[in-house]
Amino acid sequence: MKRLLFILIFVVAYIHASGQQLPIYSQYLYNKYLINPAVAGSDGYTSFNLTAREQWVGYYGAPRTFSFSGQTRLLKKGLTFKHRGSGRQVYRPKSDGKVGVGGYVFNDVNGLIQRTGFQISYAYHLWLRNSTQLSMGLAFTGYHFKINEKEISFENSSEPWMNNDLRRGIFVPDAIAGIYLLNSKYNIGISADQLFQASLKVGDYAYKNYKLDRHFYIMGSYYFQINHDAELEPSVLIAMSGQLKPQADLGLTYIYNQSFWAGLSYRTSKALIANVGVKYQNIFFGYAFDFTMQEIQRVTYGTHEITIALKFGDSARRYRWLDRY
């Protein structure tokens, strides 16, 4: 009975904790799609991203997240015409498209809680004043939510909790919505996650009493040109749950020749984040290290996050907007 009470307390604490209901990504700048479905296809490229994050390495039961995502722009062929000096109209083929699609699969483990799921998204892109793009996106997500039975043992083999729904796992559907504004100098995005609040069935009864909080994200960055090859990108990410407990990442990234990145961020939950990235042809590799300034740092080796990505369609003739990976 004591073990059952412990599990219930752990689940309820997970549901009502504002900080770690959803995975935290330190390299969100390199794959904003993970927190905003409107980003799907916004840069016109086809990309695939693999992210692995080990939080608080050395601390038993710490969060661990793996995700694989893909996104693209659906292009349609058409014809455009240009005037020649003779007055004739010459038709030329062009590629255009306003629809972006994306999806990803993930596995997220946080203590006894394990979530394995997927997301599929649709985005629609509009041009404003021929240089700024407004994107709107909606995603459906679903995941298998369960208690990791390997971490639990009972003296009584007939313990009712052995057959509980959370032991077997339940399917939780939900939705995400977002908007994203992008041009060659800045980008701004707003998104809302867990719109349905994904009611969890804790036991066979009172499952209507337990819901996940909605989460809201505001992100933005601006590009300052230093010289022909170098830029500085200040950035901010604000995450807030329905409990109105915001957390912010404030960062500054140095970019050289669109092929090398190095940055430093401060997370208001008392963490410093260093990240570095390099791009060779269409392959990108990024690494981030989080150093928390809380007590838990004494028993961990920090947080490590690795991103590997492939990107296709890098052609200035095909797309009229600038690439900001």
Summary of the structure (lengths in Angstrom):
residues: 325
radius of gyration: 22.4
end to end distance: 52.0
largest distance: 91.8
contacts: 1021
relative contact order: 0.17
helix: 13%
strand: 54%
